[in-house]
Amino acid sequence: MSKTDRIAPHAEGAEYFAARSLRKGSVSWVLLVSLGVSYTISGDFSGWNYGMEHGGWAGLFLAFAVMGTMYACTVFGLAELASAIPTTGAGFGFARCALGRAGGFATGLALTIEYVCAPAAISTFIANYLIALGIFPGVDPFLLVVGVYVVFTAIHVIGVGEALKLMLVISGIAVVALVAFVVGAAGSFNPANLFDIAPTDALGASTLFPHGVAGVLASLPYGIWFFLGVEGVPLAAEEAVDPRRDMPRGLIWAMAVLTVTGLASLVFAAGAVGAAAMAGSDAPLVEALAYLGRPELAAFVNVAGLAGLVASFFSLMYAGSRQVFALARSGYLPSFLALTGTRKTPVAALLCSAAVGLALVAVMHDGALILNVAVFGACVSYALMNLSHIVLRRRATALQRTYLTPGGARTTTVALVLSCVAVVSTFFVDMVAVACVVAVYALGMTFFFVYSRSRLVSNAPEEEFARMSAAEAQLR
């Protein structure tokens, strides 16, 4: 037990938790699958293709395979932990049990960085998309960002069931658009188009990897774009109908869908038009269809791309509010941030997350930079969550698990190694983003050691699960 864990937290009464409770039984396993897909679906429409500028198509495909393996192994581990520790804290709760209070907060902080920064970045993309479509000509993009936050925060406040059902519809539109894109591009597919980027004189450069070894490493973070956020499904644990059964189903089915949709975008966009043409495109699927002489289909995919952005923004707002709620309910953040409204939605956390997101956009102005910050935070959280699974597999054998990870700790060891590789790869893309995360971590961990570690709530769900895990370890 660490020195931090020896500090006795205080207990709160029923009134405290009544003001900080979510609506149980509101989310079915189908909505969990939709939530997992929604987190990521916008990444299939654009952003991933910039990885081809670094590693060529083969380098990006390798990044897709490596990062897909990392996510798949992580999802299998999280499915087991979510079935055993079904709390809104999710990754934070898992790490709290395995790594102590400091490790739990470090994981929760990394996830909060991801889930607050990612929607902020996507809000700028939505604003630019609306302007490009001519919907709000001449309007300041920041005002559109404010409008996006106001509208979707209000929908989340109304209720989780209503919000996730709307998200299911929006995600469905995005998936239909991806299917339409594949149908429109499949007839023009030519394998030679995948390798039309001329090799440079970089170390290890070839037709497959035109920018050599360094280019392949730099393309790895773009492989994350196909899956970023899917790990957030367990954040709905306390609102799910049957979390111990439904969490594994939601996670694994969402990962399966995202693997198919991501592979379709990666293969057919470059295969139909050419990797060189797609590498620097702001809208690869739309431009591919326009190049192929399918303007009507391109227009449909273009509008549906907005639906994908909205789905990801909407779902990541959900994730950020639940992560802040769980940390605040347990005392790691100020407890007022866990207050819920009459419809049992975390109103304070939603408003705080929206305010921080708007501040990020106002100060940084650069959606791509903000998203890189989110990616780095995500990679750190993956390493900590996979380490948590390995520790709990060894130490907490009596935890009630309704799902077991195929391969056990060996599977999450693979994910741990690959997530560390992913962390290193981000240094090849954006050092400013890395510096931003390091700065936030320094402030956050200082806050924990100076303020919150003496104000923790002993009977919060994450603390109770941790106490049970520790008791079992002492009995062994």
C-alpha positions in Angstrom: 0.0 0.0 0.0 1.4 3.4 -1.0 1.7 6.3 1.5 -1.2 8.0 -0.5 -3.5 5.0 0.1 -2.8 5.1 3.9 -4.5 8.5 4.2 -8.0 7.7 5.5 -10.7 9.1 3.3 -14.1 10.2 4.8 -17.5 8.6 4.1 -20.5 10.4 2.8 -24.2 9.7 3.5 -27.1 8.8 1.4 -27.9 12.5 0.7 -24.5 13.0 -0.9 -25.0 10.2 -3.4 -28.6 11.0 -4.0 -27.5 14.3 -5.5 -24.8 12.5 -7.5 -26.5 9.6 -9.1 -27.2 8.5 -12.7 -30.3 7.0 -14.2 -29.9 3.2 -14.1 -31.2 0.8 -16.7 -31.3 3.5 -19.5 -28.8 2.0 -21.9 -29.2 -1.3 -23.7 -26.3 -3.3 -25.3 -27.4 -2.1 -28.7 -26.9 1.5 -27.6 -23.6 0.5 -26.1 -22.4 -0.7 -29.5 -23.7 2.5 -31.0 -21.8 4.5 -28.4 -18.6 2.7 -29.2 -19.0 3.3 -32.9 -20.0 6.9 -32.5 -16.8 7.7 -30.6 -14.8 6.9 -33.6 -16.9 7.0 -36.8 -15.8 10.5 -37.8 -12.2 9.3 -38.1 -13.3 7.1 -41.0 -14.2 10.1 -43.1 -11.0 12.1 -42.8 -7.8 12.6 -40.8 -6.4 9.1 -41.1 -5.3 9.7 -44.7 -2.6 12.2 -43.5 -0.7 9.2 -42.3 0.0 8.3 -45.9 2.1 11.5 -46.2 4.4 9.9 -43.7 4.4 6.2 -44.3 2.7 5.7 -47.7 -0.3 3.4 -48.0 1.6 0.3 -46.8 2.9 2.3 -43.8 -0.6 3.4 -42.9 -2.0 -0.1 -43.4 0.7 -1.4 -41.0 -0.2 1.4 -38.5 -3.9 0.3 -38.9 -2.9 -3.3 -38.2 -0.6 -2.6 -35.3 -2.9 0.0 -33.6 -5.9 -2.3 -34.4 -4.2 -5.1 -32.6 -3.5 -2.8 -29.6 -7.1 -1.7 -29.5 -8.4 -5.2 -29.9 -6.3 -6.6 -27.0 -7.2 -3.5 -24.9 -10.9 -4.0 -25.6 -10.7 -7.7 -24.5 -9.0 -6.6 -21.3 -11.5 -3.8 -20.7 -14.4 -6.2 -21.4 -13.3 -8.4 -18.5 -12.7 -5.5 -16.1 -16.0 -3.8 -17.0 -17.8 -7.0 -16.2 -16.1 -7.3 -12.9 -16.0 -3.6 -11.8 -19.1 -2.0 -13.4 -18.7 1.7 -12.4 -18.9 5.0 -14.3 -15.2 5.5 -13.4 -14.3 2.7 -15.9 -10.6 3.0 -16.7 -10.1 5.2 -13.6 -11.9 2.7 -11.4 -9.9 -0.2 -12.9 -6.6 1.6 -12.3 -7.7 2.6 -8.8 -8.1 -1.0 -7.9 -4.8 -2.1 -9.4 -2.5 0.9 -9.1 -3.7 2.7 -6.0 -5.1 6.2 -5.7 -2.3 8.0 -7.5 -2.3 5.5 -10.3 -6.1 5.7 -10.5 -6.1 9.5 -10.7 -3.3 9.5 -13.3 -5.4 7.2 -15.5 -8.5 9.2 -15.0 -6.6 12.4 -15.8 -5.3 10.9 -19.1 -8.8 9.9 -20.0 -10.2 13.3 -19.1 -7.6 14.9 -21.3 -8.7 12.7 -24.2 -12.5 13.1 -23.7 -12.4 16.9 -23.2 -9.9 17.7 -25.9 -11.3 15.4 -28.6 -14.8 17.0 -28.7 -13.1 20.5 -28.7 -11.1 19.6 -31.7 -14.1 18.0 -33.5 -16.2 21.1 -32.8 -13.8 23.1 -34.9 -14.1 20.5 -37.7 -17.9 20.7 -37.5 -17.8 24.6 -37.7 -15.5 24.4 -40.7 -17.7 21.8 -42.3 -20.8 23.9 -41.9 -19.1 26.9 -43.5 -17.8 24.8 -46.4 -21.3 23.4 -47.0 -22.5 27.0 -47.2 -24.9 26.6 -44.3 -23.7 29.5 -42.3 -21.8 31.8 -44.7 -19.9 34.7 -43.1 -20.4 33.5 -39.5 -17.4 33.5 -37.2 -16.4 29.8 -36.8 -16.0 30.3 -33.0 -19.6 31.3 -32.8 -20.6 28.1 -34.5 -18.4 26.2 -32.1 -20.3 27.8 -29.2 -23.6 26.9 -30.9 -22.6 23.3 -31.3 -21.7 23.0 -27.6 -24.9 24.7 -26.4 -27.2 22.5 -28.5 -25.6 19.2 -27.7 -24.9 20.0 -24.1 -28.7 20.7 -23.8 -29.6 17.4 -25.4 -27.3 15.5 -23.0 -28.9 17.3 -20.0 -32.4 16.2 -21.1 -31.5 12.5 -20.5 -29.0 9.7 -21.4 -31.6 7.5 -23.1 -32.8 10.2 -25.3 -29.3 11.3 -26.1 -28.0 7.9 -27.0 -31.0 7.0 -29.1 -30.4 10.2 -31.2 -26.8 9.2 -31.4 -27.8 5.8 -32.7 -29.7 7.5 -35.6 -26.8 9.8 -36.4 -24.3 7.0 -36.4 -26.5 5.0 -38.6 -26.5 7.7 -41.2 -22.7 7.8 -41.1 -22.4 4.0 -41.6 -24.8 4.1 -44.5 -22.7 6.8 -46.1 -19.6 4.6 -45.7 -21.4 1.7 -47.4 -22.5 4.0 -50.2 -18.8 5.1 -50.6 -17.6 1.6 -50.9 -20.3 0.8 -53.5 -19.3 3.9 -55.5 -15.6 3.3 -55.4 -15.3 -0.5 -55.6 -15.6 -0.7 -59.4 -12.6 1.6 -59.8 -10.3 -0.2 -57.4 -6.8 -0.9 -58.7 -4.1 -2.4 -56.4 -1.4 -0.3 -58.2 -3.0 2.9 -56.9 -2.1 2.0 -53.4 1.6 2.3 -54.0 1.9 5.4 -56.3 3.8 7.6 -53.9 7.4 8.0 -55.1 10.1 6.7 -52.6 12.5 9.3 -51.1 16.1 8.9 -50.1 15.2 8.3 -46.4 16.6 5.4 -44.5 14.8 2.2 -45.5 12.7 4.0 -48.2 11.0 1.8 -50.8 7.9 1.6 -53.0 6.0 0.2 -50.0 7.4 2.7 -47.5 8.4 5.8 -49.4 9.6 7.7 -46.4 11.4 4.9 -44.8 11.5 3.7 -41.2 10.8 7.2 -39.7 7.8 7.6 -41.9 6.3 4.3 -40.7 6.8 5.3 -37.1 5.2 8.8 -37.8 2.2 7.1 -39.4 1.4 5.0 -36.3 -0.7 7.7 -34.5 -2.9 8.0 -37.6 -3.7 4.3 -37.1 -5.3 5.4 -33.8 -7.8 7.6 -35.6 -9.7 4.5 -36.8 -10.4 3.4 -33.2 -9.9 6.4 -30.9 -12.5 6.5 -28.1 -13.9 3.0 -28.3 -12.5 2.3 -24.9 -15.1 4.7 -23.5 -18.0 2.2 -23.6 -17.5 1.1 -20.0 -18.3 4.7 -18.8 -21.9 3.8 -19.3 -21.7 1.0 -16.8 -24.0 2.5 -14.1 -26.6 3.5 -16.7 -26.6 0.1 -18.5 -29.4 -2.4 -18.3 -27.1 -5.3 -17.4 -23.5 -4.0 -17.2 -21.9 -7.3 -16.3 -23.3 -8.9 -19.4 -23.7 -6.0 -21.8 -20.3 -4.3 -21.4 -18.3 -7.0 -23.1 -20.9 -7.3 -25.9 -20.9 -3.5 -26.4 -17.1 -3.2 -26.5 -16.4 -6.2 -28.7 -19.2 -5.6 -31.3 -18.2 -1.9 -31.5 -14.6 -2.9 -32.1 -15.7 -5.3 -34.8 -17.8 -2.7 -36.6 -15.0 -0.1 -36.5 -12.4 -2.6 -37.9 -14.6 -3.2 -40.9 -15.5 0.5 -41.5 -11.9 1.7 -41.0 -10.5 -1.0 -43.4 -13.1 0.0 -46.0 -12.1 3.6 -46.0 -8.4 2.8 -46.0 -8.5 0.4 -48.9 -11.1 1.9 -51.2 -10.2 5.6 -51.1 -6.6 5.1 -52.1 -7.3 2.0 -54.2 -9.8 3.9 -56.4 -7.9 7.2 -56.9 -4.4 6.7 -55.7 -2.5 7.1 -52.4 -0.7 10.3 -53.5 -4.0 12.0 -54.3 -5.6 11.0 -51.0 -2.7 11.6 -48.7 -3.2 15.4 -48.4 -6.9 15.5 -48.9 -9.1 17.3 -46.3 -12.1 15.1 -47.4 -10.7 11.9 -49.0 -13.9 10.0 -49.4 -15.7 12.9 -51.0 -12.8 13.9 -53.3 -12.4 10.2 -54.4 -16.1 10.0 -55.5 -15.9 13.4 -57.2 -12.7 12.3 -59.1 -14.6 9.1 -60.2 -17.4 11.2 -61.7 -20.0 10.5 -59.0 -21.0 14.0 -57.8 -24.4 13.1 -56.4 -22.9 10.3 -54.3 -20.1 12.6 -53.3 -22.6 15.2 -52.1 -24.4 12.6 -50.0 -21.2 11.4 -48.4 -20.1 15.0 -47.8 -23.3 15.7 -45.8 -23.2 12.4 -44.0 -19.6 13.2 -43.1 -21.1 16.0 -41.0 -23.3 13.3 -39.3 -20.1 11.4 -38.5 -18.5 14.4 -36.9 -21.6 15.2 -34.9 -21.8 11.5 -33.7 -18.2 11.6 -32.5 -18.6 15.0 -30.8 -21.8 13.9 -29.2 -20.5 10.7 -27.8 -17.2 12.1 -26.6 -19.1 14.8 -24.7 -20.9 11.9 -23.0 -17.6 10.3 -22.1 -16.0 13.4 -20.8 -18.9 14.2 -18.6 -19.0 10.7 -17.1 -15.3 10.7 -16.4 -15.4 14.0 -14.7 -18.5 12.9 -12.8 -16.8 9.7 -11.5 -13.6 11.5 -10.4 -15.6 14.2 -8.6 -18.0 11.8 -6.9 -15.0 10.0 -5.4 -13.4 13.3 -4.3 -10.5 13.3 -6.8 -12.0 16.5 -8.4 -14.2 19.0 -6.5 -17.4 17.2 -5.5 -19.8 19.8 -6.9 -18.7 18.6 -10.4 -20.6 15.3 -9.7 -24.0 17.0 -9.1 -26.8 15.6 -11.2 -30.0 17.3 -12.3 -33.6 16.2 -12.0 -33.2 13.8 -15.0 -30.2 12.2 -13.4 -27.7 13.5 -15.9 -24.3 15.0 -14.7 -25.2 18.6 -15.4 -22.2 20.2 -13.6 -19.7 17.9 -15.3 -21.3 18.5 -18.7 -21.2 22.3 -18.2 -17.6 22.2 -16.9 -16.4 20.0 -19.8 -18.1 22.3 -22.3 -16.6 25.4 -20.8 -13.1 23.9 -20.9 -13.6 22.7 -24.5 -14.6 26.2 -25.5 -11.6 27.7 -23.7 -9.3 25.3 -25.6 -10.7 26.3 -28.9 -10.6 30.0 -28.0 -6.9 29.8 -26.9 -5.4 27.2 -29.2 -7.5 27.9 -32.4 -6.0 24.7 -34.0 -8.3 21.7 -34.1 -5.6 19.4 -35.3 -3.3 20.4 -32.4 -6.1 19.9 -29.9 -6.8 16.4 -31.3 -3.1 15.5 -31.1 -3.3 16.4 -27.4 -6.2 14.0 -27.0 -4.4 11.2 -28.8 -1.4 11.5 -26.6 -3.6 11.5 -23.5 -5.4 8.4 -24.8 -2.1 6.5 -25.4 -1.0 7.1 -21.9 -4.4 5.9 -20.6 -4.1 2.7 -22.7 -0.8 1.8 -21.1 -2.1 2.3 -17.6 -5.4 0.4 -18.2 -3.6 -2.6 -19.7 -1.2 -2.6 -16.8 -4.2 -2.5 -14.5 -5.7 -5.7 -16.1 -2.4 -7.5 -15.8 -2.1 -6.6 -12.1 -5.7 -7.5 -11.3 -5.5 -10.8 -13.1 -2.6 -11.7 -10.8 -3.9 -10.1 -7.5 -7.7 -10.1 -7.6 -8.5 -13.6 -8.7 -11.8 -13.7 -6.8 -13.4 -10.8 -8.6 -16.7 -11.9 -10.1 -15.9 -11.8 -13.9 -18.7 -12.7 -16.3 -16.3 -12.4 -19.2 -12.6 -13.6 -19.4 -10.1 -12.1 -21.7 -8.9 -14.6 -24.4 -5.3 -15.3 -23.6 -5.6 -13.6 -20.2 -2.8 -11.3 -19.1 -0.7 -12.3 -22.2 -3.2 -10.4 -24.4 -3.1 -7.2 -22.4 0.7 -7.5 -22.2 0.8 -7.2 -26.0 -1.5 -4.2 -25.7 0.7 -2.7 -23.0 3.8 -3.0 -25.2 2.0 -1.6 -28.3 0.5 1.3 -26.3 4.0 2.3 -25.1 5.1 2.2 -28.8 2.1 4.4 -29.6 3.2 6.9 -26.9 6.7 7.1 -28.4 5.3 7.5 -31.9 3.4 10.6 -30.9 6.8 12.3 -30.4 7.4 12.0 -34.2 4.2 13.9 -35.0 3.6 16.8 -32.6 6.0 17.8 -29.8 3.7 20.8 -28.9 0.9 18.4 -28.1 3.2 16.2 -26.0 4.3 19.3 -24.1 0.7 20.3 -23.5 -0.1 16.9 -21.9 3.0 17.0 -19.8 2.0 20.4 -18.5 -1.5 19.3 -17.7 -0.2 16.2 -15.9 2.2 18.3 -13.8 -0.7 20.5 -12.7 -3.1 17.7 -12.2 -0.8 15.5 -10.1 0.1 18.5 -8.0 -3.6 19.2 -7.4 -4.0 15.5 -6.3 -1.1 15.5 -3.9 -1.8 18.9 -2.4 -5.6 19.0 -2.4 -7.7 16.0 -3.3 -5.9 13.0 -1.7 -7.1 14.2 1.8 -10.7 14.7 0.5 -11.5 11.3 -1.0 -14.8 9.6 -0.4 -14.4 6.2 1.0 -17.8 4.8 0.1 -17.7 5.9 -3.6 -18.1 2.9 -5.9 -14.5 3.0 -7.2 -13.1 3.2 -3.6 -15.3 0.3 -2.5 -14.2 -1.9 -5.3 -10.6 -1.0 -4.6 -11.0 -1.9 -0.9 -12.5 -5.3 -1.8 -9.6 -5.9 -4.2 -7.0 -5.0 -1.5 -8.7 -7.2 1.1 -8.6 -10.2 -1.2 -4.9 -9.6 -1.9 -4.2 -9.6 1.8 -6.0 -12.9 2.3 -4.0 -14.7 -0.3 
